[in-house]
């Protein structure tokens, strides 16, 4: 009944014909969404418009936030519909597209995540991207509408530079897929360098890792990063470096006592929204918990 009230007197977009629960969640947005396919891509070429590609999944918290703040906004939808061909992709339906454009955004922005927000030329080449964009500027994140207006302006007045950027990013993507896996032994120097980098990123008060010590003065998400912890356990075993083990045990103890661990239902949430591991992001991922289970077991064996 609630769903029918929310869609009453609304005209659905092209996503209404899809089977994906995630895409159907956006079928009544005022944004004129298309699924990935020939129709949308041909329209982008015919109308000579950039593509706005949004990739997410049905249980993604920040996907829902951006949908509520931006994709349900008539003002934002007006900018998107007039100037872009808008495509929605469910990463669980199209992991191939998710992988390609996630790599592109990591090259462009140095980070990745969902919702994945990517701007493409009509021939599908990325030239700008990011993840969640707020409706108003927040710290180092620009407002989504400001980004849209800047891209519209550059598409009209600075097209050649955008085209060159898209070609450069595409070339880097192609090279990343052509690289062969390293088959030789990992040098001791490389292991030492990685350890030193993790030591610089380590939070000495509450455990965990961040970009640098200065970052802890700002409220930023803190992730468990079990692969870091697993490496440090093995580095300690190989070298006897006590501080490597200390980083692991301090982090694991802090996480187990904090809100990132579900004290009632068990298991770890995806990340903490604060430095102290107190306030969780209420989403549990199987892969996180599988890796953390192994790290806790190995740390128990060592200590």
C-alpha positions as CSV (number, residue, x, y, z in Angstrom):
1,X,0.0,0.0,0.0
2,X,2.9,2.3,0.9
3,X,4.5,1.7,-2.5
4,X,1.3,2.5,-4.4
5,X,1.0,5.8,-2.5
6,X,4.5,6.8,-3.3
7,X,4.1,6.1,-7.0
8,X,0.5,7.5,-7.3
9,X,0.2,9.9,-10.2
10,X,3.8,9.4,-11.2
11,X,4.9,8.3,-14.7
12,X,7.5,5.5,-14.6
13,X,10.7,5.7,-16.6
14,X,12.3,2.9,-18.7
15,X,13.4,1.0,-15.6
16,X,9.8,-0.2,-15.0
17,X,10.4,-3.0,-17.5
18,X,13.4,-4.4,-15.6
19,X,13.6,-7.3,-13.2
20,X,16.3,-6.0,-10.9
21,X,15.0,-4.9,-7.5
22,X,17.5,-2.1,-7.5
23,X,16.5,-0.8,-10.8
24,X,12.8,-1.0,-10.0
25,X,13.5,1.1,-6.9
26,X,14.3,3.9,-9.3
27,X,11.5,3.3,-11.8
28,X,9.5,6.3,-10.5
29,X,12.3,8.8,-10.1
30,X,11.7,12.0,-12.0
31,X,15.1,11.2,-13.6
32,X,14.6,9.7,-17.0
33,X,16.7,6.6,-16.3
34,X,17.5,4.0,-18.9
35,X,19.0,0.5,-18.3
36,X,22.4,-0.1,-19.9
37,X,21.8,-1.1,-23.5
38,X,21.5,-0.2,-27.2
39,X,18.6,2.2,-26.8
40,X,20.4,4.5,-24.2
41,X,23.8,4.3,-25.9
42,X,22.3,5.1,-29.3
43,X,20.4,8.0,-27.9
44,X,23.6,9.5,-26.4
45,X,25.2,9.3,-29.8
46,X,22.2,10.7,-31.7
47,X,21.8,13.6,-29.3
48,X,25.5,14.2,-28.7
49,X,25.0,14.2,-24.9
50,X,27.3,12.9,-22.2
51,X,26.2,9.9,-20.2
52,X,25.6,9.9,-16.5
53,X,26.1,6.4,-15.3
54,X,25.0,5.5,-11.8
55,X,25.9,2.0,-10.4
56,X,24.7,0.6,-7.1
57,X,22.8,-2.3,-5.5
58,X,19.6,-2.6,-3.6
59,X,21.0,-2.8,0.0
60,X,23.5,0.0,-0.4
61,X,22.9,2.7,2.2
62,X,24.5,5.6,0.4
63,X,22.8,4.6,-2.8
64,X,19.5,5.2,-1.0
65,X,20.7,8.5,0.4
66,X,21.8,9.9,-2.9
67,X,18.5,8.6,-4.5
68,X,16.5,10.5,-1.8
69,X,18.6,13.6,-1.9
70,X,19.2,14.0,-5.6
71,X,17.4,11.5,-7.9
72,X,14.0,12.3,-6.3
73,X,14.6,16.0,-6.6
74,X,12.8,17.7,-9.5
75,X,15.5,20.3,-9.8
76,X,18.3,17.8,-10.1
77,X,16.2,15.6,-12.4
78,X,15.6,18.6,-14.7
79,X,19.3,19.2,-15.1
80,X,20.0,15.5,-15.7
81,X,17.2,15.0,-18.2
82,X,18.0,18.1,-20.2
83,X,21.7,17.6,-20.5
84,X,22.5,13.9,-20.0
85,X,21.5,10.4,-21.0
86,X,21.1,8.8,-17.6
87,X,21.8,5.1,-17.1
88,X,21.2,3.0,-14.0
89,X,23.1,-0.3,-13.5
90,X,22.7,-2.9,-10.8
91,X,26.2,-4.1,-10.0
92,X,24.9,-7.5,-9.1
93,X,23.4,-7.9,-12.6
94,X,26.4,-6.4,-14.4
95,X,29.6,-7.0,-12.4
96,X,31.6,-6.6,-15.6
97,X,30.5,-3.0,-16.0
98,X,31.0,-2.3,-12.3
99,X,34.6,-3.6,-12.4
100,X,35.5,-1.5,-15.5
101,X,34.0,1.8,-14.3
102,X,35.1,1.2,-10.7
103,X,38.7,1.0,-12.0
104,X,38.1,4.2,-13.9
105,X,36.9,6.1,-10.9
106,X,39.8,4.8,-8.8
107,X,42.1,6.2,-11.4
108,X,40.2,9.5,-11.6
109,X,39.4,10.1,-7.9
110,X,41.8,7.9,-6.1
111,X,39.0,6.1,-4.3
112,X,35.9,4.0,-5.1
113,X,32.7,2.8,-3.7
114,X,28.9,2.9,-4.2
115,X,27.0,4.6,-5.5
116,X,29.4,4.8,-8.3
117,X,28.8,8.0,-10.3
118,X,30.6,8.2,-13.7
119,X,30.3,10.6,-16.6
120,X,31.0,9.2,-20.0
121,X,31.3,10.3,-23.6
122,X,28.7,8.9,-26.0
123,X,31.2,6.2,-26.9
124,X,31.3,5.0,-23.2
125,X,34.7,6.4,-22.3
126,X,34.8,7.9,-18.7
127,X,36.1,11.4,-18.2
128,X,34.9,12.3,-14.6
129,X,33.7,10.3,-11.7
130,X,33.2,9.8,-8.0
131,X,30.9,8.0,-5.6
132,X,28.3,9.7,-3.4
133,X,27.8,13.4,-4.0
134,X,25.7,15.5,-1.6
135,X,23.0,18.0,-2.5
136,X,25.1,20.7,-0.8
137,X,28.9,21.0,-0.4
138,X,30.2,19.0,2.6
139,X,33.9,19.3,3.5
140,X,35.8,18.3,0.4
141,X,32.7,17.0,-1.5
142,X,31.1,19.4,-4.0
143,X,27.4,19.6,-4.4
144,X,26.0,17.3,-7.1
145,X,24.1,20.0,-9.0
146,X,27.3,22.1,-9.1
147,X,29.2,19.1,-10.6
148,X,26.4,18.7,-13.2
149,X,26.5,22.4,-14.2
150,X,30.3,22.3,-14.5
151,X,30.2,19.3,-16.7
152,X,27.5,20.8,-18.9
153,X,29.6,23.9,-19.3
154,X,32.8,22.0,-20.1
155,X,30.9,19.7,-22.5
156,X,29.8,22.8,-24.5
157,X,33.0,25.0,-24.2
158,X,35.8,22.6,-23.5
159,X,34.9,19.4,-25.3
160,X,38.3,18.6,-26.7
161,X,39.9,18.5,-23.2
162,X,37.2,16.1,-22.0
163,X,37.7,13.9,-25.0
164,X,41.5,13.8,-24.3
165,X,40.8,13.0,-20.7
166,X,38.5,10.1,-21.7
167,X,41.1,8.8,-24.1
168,X,43.8,8.9,-21.4
169,X,41.7,7.1,-18.8
170,X,40.6,4.5,-21.4
171,X,44.3,3.9,-22.3
172,X,45.2,3.4,-18.6
173,X,42.3,1.0,-18.2
174,X,43.4,-1.0,-21.2
175,X,46.9,-1.2,-19.9
176,X,45.7,-2.4,-16.5
177,X,43.9,-5.4,-18.2
178,X,46.9,-6.2,-20.3
179,X,49.4,-6.4,-17.4
180,X,50.5,-9.9,-16.6
181,X,50.4,-11.0,-12.9
182,X,53.8,-10.8,-11.2
183,X,55.1,-14.3,-11.1
184,X,58.4,-13.7,-9.3
185,X,59.2,-13.7,-5.6
186,X,58.2,-10.6,-3.5
187,X,61.3,-8.8,-2.3
188,X,62.0,-8.3,1.4
189,X,62.4,-4.5,0.6
190,X,58.8,-4.4,-0.7
191,X,57.5,-6.1,2.5
192,X,59.5,-3.6,4.6
193,X,58.1,-0.7,2.6
194,X,54.5,-1.9,3.1
195,X,55.0,-2.3,6.8
196,X,56.4,1.2,7.1
197,X,53.4,2.6,5.2
198,X,51.0,0.8,7.5
199,X,52.8,2.0,10.5
200,X,52.4,5.6,9.3
201,X,48.7,5.1,8.8
202,X,48.1,3.4,12.1
203,X,45.9,5.1,14.7
204,X,48.0,4.6,17.9
205,X,45.1,5.5,20.3
206,X,42.2,3.4,18.9
207,X,43.7,1.1,16.4
208,X,42.8,0.9,12.7
209,X,44.3,2.7,9.8
210,X,43.7,6.0,7.9
211,X,45.3,8.2,5.3
212,X,47.6,10.0,7.9
213,X,47.7,11.1,11.5
214,X,46.1,14.4,10.7
215,X,43.0,12.6,9.3
216,X,42.0,11.5,12.8
217,X,41.1,15.1,13.7
218,X,38.3,14.8,11.2
219,X,35.3,12.5,11.5
220,X,35.8,10.0,8.8
221,X,34.8,6.3,8.3
222,X,37.2,3.7,9.7
223,X,37.2,0.3,8.0
224,X,38.4,-3.0,9.5
225,X,40.8,-3.7,6.6
226,X,41.4,-7.4,7.5
227,X,44.0,-7.8,4.6
228,X,46.2,-5.2,6.4
229,X,45.9,-7.1,9.6
230,X,46.6,-10.4,8.0
231,X,49.8,-9.0,6.4
232,X,51.0,-7.6,9.7
233,X,50.5,-11.0,11.4
234,X,52.7,-12.6,8.7
235,X,55.2,-9.8,8.8
236,X,55.5,-10.3,12.6
237,X,55.9,-14.1,12.1
238,X,58.6,-13.5,9.5
239,X,60.6,-10.7,11.1
240,X,59.7,-10.8,14.8
241,X,58.7,-7.2,14.6
242,X,56.7,-6.6,17.9
243,X,55.0,-3.4,16.7
244,X,53.4,-5.2,13.8
245,X,51.7,-7.6,16.3
246,X,50.8,-4.6,18.5
247,X,49.0,-2.9,15.6
248,X,46.9,-6.0,15.0
249,X,46.0,-6.8,18.6
250,X,45.1,-3.1,19.5
251,X,42.9,-2.9,16.4
252,X,41.1,-6.3,17.0
253,X,40.5,-5.5,20.7
254,X,39.1,-2.1,20.0
255,X,36.8,-3.4,17.3
256,X,35.5,-6.3,19.5
257,X,34.7,-3.8,22.3
258,X,33.2,-1.2,20.0
259,X,29.9,-0.6,18.2
260,X,31.3,-1.9,14.9
261,X,30.8,-5.3,16.4
262,X,27.1,-6.3,16.8
263,X,27.0,-7.0,20.5
264,X,23.6,-8.6,20.2
265,X,23.5,-10.4,16.9
266,X,27.2,-11.0,16.4
267,X,29.3,-10.2,13.4
268,X,31.0,-7.0,12.3
269,X,29.4,-4.1,10.5
270,X,31.1,-2.8,7.3
271,X,32.7,0.2,8.9
272,X,32.6,2.7,11.8
273,X,31.5,6.3,11.2
274,X,33.9,7.6,13.8
275,X,37.5,7.1,14.9
276,X,36.6,5.2,18.1
277,X,34.8,2.3,16.4
278,X,31.6,3.3,18.3
279,X,29.0,4.2,15.7
280,X,28.6,1.6,13.0
281,X,27.4,1.8,9.5
282,X,24.5,-0.7,9.8
283,X,25.4,-3.1,7.0
284,X,27.2,-6.4,7.4
285,X,29.1,-8.0,4.5
286,X,29.8,-11.7,4.4
287,X,33.3,-11.3,2.9
288,X,34.3,-8.9,5.7
289,X,33.2,-11.3,8.4
290,X,34.8,-14.3,6.7
291,X,38.2,-12.5,6.5
292,X,37.9,-11.1,10.0
293,X,37.1,-14.5,11.4
294,X,40.4,-15.8,10.0
295,X,42.3,-12.8,11.3
296,X,40.9,-13.2,14.8
297,X,41.7,-16.9,14.8
298,X,45.3,-16.4,13.6
299,X,45.9,-13.6,16.1
300,X,44.6,-15.9,18.9
301,X,47.1,-18.5,17.7
302,X,50.0,-16.1,17.8
303,X,49.1,-14.6,21.2
